[in-house]
Amino acid sequence: MLEFLSIVMLVFGILQIILFFKIWGMTNDVKKLTNHFLYSQKDTTETIKKIYSYDKDNRREYDKKLEKIKPNDKVIRISDNTEMIVDCIENGKFFCKANSLEGYKWYSIYEIKTL
């Protein structure tokens, strides 16, 4: 009985290790799929132009180069000139992280500029 239990435990342990690496590999695939389907350059440019056209009351200028920004590009926060990395872009808002203490935050096209 002890030998049978040892064999079952050994097989179970090996399967757990295999499952760990399979899940780890799948996380990379999900990020690639998300970037491919959600953050196309054409959609981002059109969305930013729509948001700018709705800002009729307060016509502030924004950095036109932001229309070509994509995830993993670097931008600068205008308020304190902190360099940040864009994680994703949705509805004309940029999800950026400056450092590990601040965490992630959404920024509008008027709060950031390109390098």
C-alpha positions in Angstrom: 0.0 0.0 0.0 2.9 2.4 0.8 4.5 1.8 -2.6 1.2 2.5 -4.4 0.7 5.7 -2.4 4.2 6.8 -3.2 3.7 6.2 -7.0 0.4 8.2 -6.9 2.0 11.1 -5.0 5.0 11.1 -7.5 2.7 11.2 -10.5 0.6 13.9 -8.8 3.7 16.0 -8.1 4.9 15.8 -11.7 1.5 16.7 -13.1 1.4 19.8 -10.8 4.8 21.0 -12.1 3.6 20.5 -15.7 0.4 22.4 -15.0 2.3 25.3 -13.5 4.4 25.8 -16.6 1.3 25.4 -18.9 -0.5 28.2 -17.0 2.6 30.4 -17.0 2.8 30.0 -20.8 -0.9 30.8 -21.2 -0.5 34.2 -19.4 1.9 35.3 -22.2 -0.6 34.3 -24.9 -3.5 36.2 -23.2 -1.4 39.4 -23.1 -0.6 39.0 -26.8 -4.2 38.4 -27.7 -5.4 41.4 -25.6 -2.9 43.7 -27.3 -3.8 42.4 -30.7 -7.6 42.8 -30.4 -8.1 45.8 -28.1 -5.3 48.2 -28.9 -5.1 48.6 -32.6 -3.5 51.9 -33.8 -6.5 52.9 -36.0 -9.0 52.6 -33.1 -6.8 54.6 -30.8 -6.3 57.5 -33.3 -10.1 57.7 -34.1 -11.0 57.6 -30.4 -8.6 60.4 -29.5 -9.9 62.6 -32.3 -13.5 62.0 -31.1 -12.6 63.0 -27.5 -10.9 66.1 -28.8 -13.9 67.1 -30.9 -16.2 66.8 -27.8 -14.0 69.2 -25.8 -15.7 72.3 -27.3 -16.0 74.3 -24.1 -12.3 74.3 -23.3 -10.2 73.9 -26.5 -6.8 72.9 -25.0 -4.1 71.6 -27.3 -2.8 68.2 -26.8 0.4 66.5 -28.1 -0.6 65.2 -31.6 2.1 62.5 -31.3 -0.2 60.8 -28.8 -2.3 59.6 -31.7 0.5 57.2 -32.6 1.3 55.9 -29.1 0.9 52.2 -28.4 1.3 50.1 -25.3 4.9 49.9 -23.9 5.8 53.3 -25.2 7.1 56.0 -22.8 5.3 59.2 -22.1 5.8 62.1 -19.7 3.2 63.3 -17.1 2.8 67.1 -17.6 2.2 67.9 -13.9 5.6 66.8 -12.6 7.5 65.7 -15.7 7.6 62.1 -14.5 8.4 59.5 -17.2 5.9 56.7 -17.4 5.2 53.6 -19.5 1.8 53.1 -21.2 0.3 49.8 -20.3 -2.9 50.1 -22.4 -5.1 52.6 -24.1 -8.9 52.6 -23.9 -11.4 55.3 -25.0 -8.7 57.9 -25.4 -7.4 57.3 -21.9 -3.9 56.0 -21.2 -3.3 53.5 -18.4 0.3 54.3 -17.2 2.7 53.4 -14.5 5.4 55.7 -13.3 6.9 53.6 -10.5 6.0 50.7 -8.2 4.9 53.0 -5.3 2.4 55.0 -7.3 0.9 52.1 -9.2 -1.2 52.4 -12.3 -3.5 55.4 -13.1 -5.6 56.5 -16.1 -4.5 59.7 -17.8 -6.3 61.8 -20.4 -4.6 63.2 -23.5 -4.3 66.6 -21.8 -2.3 65.2 -18.8 0.6 63.5 -20.7 2.9 64.2 -23.6 5.4 62.2 -25.6 9.1 62.0 -25.0 
